[in-house]
Amino acid sequence: MSAVDLIVCPYDLGRRNWRCGRGPGRILEAGAISRLTADGHDVRLVEIETTVAYESESDLVFEAQRQIASCVADACKAGRLPLVIGGNCNTAVGGISGIGGGRRGLVWFDAHGDFCTPDTSDTGFIDGMGLAMTVGRGWHKAMSTIPGYQPVKESATVLVAARDLDTWEADDLAASAINRLSVKHIRTSGAVGAFEPLLERLA
């Protein structure tokens, strides 16, 4: 039996239970806790609730990251497994900060690159910046407010299956040290053949 903290962040771009932010609630409604409990796990539900003085999108997004990071760190200190369910991709920033991202490897599965920055995005869509923030690109001051945040090394990062990229985003990825793994390569080599060499390199 293992002890699990199920950390639920039902937000999408700072708005609670909106759009993709409904996903965590649906997972709970489908019986996530009862299934984990039935498998013998000691499950504790931890819910993120953002409260900020000025409710701008960026304030709410980074407050969620700070709370996630703190909850993940608390779970790790207590010897519990932090399992984060979030409403958008930048939830990962708080999660990996809580476990000490600077010394970790990262495997990022997404059809999108999530590698835009405030300087390269033509829309300002924060959820398209999650991977870039995780490896230390953009939002430097705001990122410094997230407990435990340290950029993950680009060379210790694998982006899997990304195929829908903005032009500047694609150029930045090509110039980065991030490892790429395509769907075609996985289909050709099989999961073990495709992932094993990369995971050995990260380890």
N, C-alpha and C positions, 0 to 999 in steps of 0.2 A: 504494500500500500504506500502511496506517496501523498504528500500534502500539496494541494494545488490552490493558488489564489487566482480565481477567474476575474480578471480586471476588465471591466466593461466600460467602453468609452463611446456612447451612442451619439456622436457628433459628426457632422459633415460640414467642413468650412466654418466651424464655430457654432452652427445651429443644431440644437438638440432634436433628435428623432426626425430629421429632415433628409430626404433623399437617401443616400447610402447610409446615413446615420441610423436608419431604421434596422439595418442588418443585425447589429448585436442583439436587439430585442427579439428579432425573429429567431435567432439561434437559441436564445434562452427559452422562448416559447416552444421550440421544437424539442426541448428536454435535455439541453446540454448538461445541466447540473445533475439531473437524475441518472443520466447515462454514465457520467464520470463516477458518481457515487456507487452505481451498480457494479462498476469495474473495480471497486474497492478503494477509491481515492477519497481522501478527506478534503472536501471542497469548501472554500470560503469565497463568497461573492463580494467583490469590491467594485463599487460604482463611482465613476468620475462625474463630478458636478462642477462646472465652471462658474465662477463668480468673479467678475472684474469690475473695476470702477467705471471704465468706459468700454462699452460693448462694441468695439470694432472687430472685424473678422480676424485680423492679425492678433489682437489682444486675446481673443477667445481661443484661437488655435494654439498659441504658445502657452497659455494657461493650462490647457488640456495636456500639452506635452510635459509641463512641469509636474502636474499631478501624476501622470502615468509614470514618469521617471521615479518619483518618490515612492509610489506604490510598488513598483517593481523592485526597487532597492530594499524596501521593507520586507518584501516576500523573500528575497535572497538571504537577507540577514537572519530571518526566522527559519531558514532551511526549507522553504516552500518553493514550489515551481510556479513562476509567474506566467500565466497564459493570458495574453492580451487579445481582446476582441474589439476592433475599432471600426469606425464608420468611414475612414478614408486612409490613404496611403501614408500620410505624414504621421499617423499614430506610431509608426515604427521608430520615429526619432526619439520619442519619450521612452519607448521600450528598450532600445539598445543603450540609451543613456543610463538607464537604471541598472544595467548589468556591466557598465564600464566599456563603452564602445571602442575606446582607443586601443584596446588589446584584443579585440574580437575580429573574427571574420564575418562576412555578411553575404548571404545568398538572397538576391532580390528577384522575385518572380513577378513579372508584369508585362503586359502587351505594350505599355507605354514606358518611356525612358525615365520619367519623373526626375529629369536632370536639368530642368530649367532653373534659372535664378531670377531675381528681380531685374537684373540687367539684361537678360536674354529673352524673357517672356514678353510676348506682345499683348498678353491678356491680364497678367498679374495673378493667374490662377495658382494659389498656394499649394493645392494638392498635386500640382505637376512639378513640385520642387522637393519632394520628400527625400529622394535618393541624393540629390545635390546637397541638401542640408546635412544629411547623415555623414557625408564624406568631407564636410567643411566648406562648402561653396555657398556663399550668400548668407544674409541674415545674421551676420557674425555677432552683433550686440545682443539680439534677441536670443540666439542660441546659447550665449554665455549665461543666461538666466535659468537654463534647464539644469537641475541638479545632476551632477555626474557626467555632463556632456563632454565628450572628447571625440573628434572626428575619427571615423573608421578610415584606415588607409585605403586608398583607391586600389592598390595592388592586392589588398585582402578582401576585395569585393567582386562578386560575380553577378552580372545582370543577365537574367534568363528570359528568353522568348520575346524580348522587346522588338517591336516591328512597326510601331506607329510613333514616329519621332518628328518633332519640329525641326526646321532646317538648322537653326543655331544649336539646338540641343544635340542633333546628330553630329555636328562638327565638334562640339565640346566633348562628347563621348569618344569620338574617334581620336581626339588628342589626349584623352585621359589615360590613366593606368588601369582603368576598370576592365576586368575580364568579361568577355561576352560569350554567351552560349545560345545558339539559335535553335528553334524548333526543328529545323531541317537536320541539324547535327544530332540532336537527341533521337530523332526518328531513324537516322542512318546508323548511329553507333549503339543505340539502346541506352536506357537510363544509366546503367552501371558504367558502360564504356564512356559515356559523355561526362558524367559527374565525378567519377572516381579520381581522375587525374587532377581536376580542379580542387576537390576537397582535400586531397593529399597536399596540394600546394598551399592551401589556406592553413591547414594544420601545422 
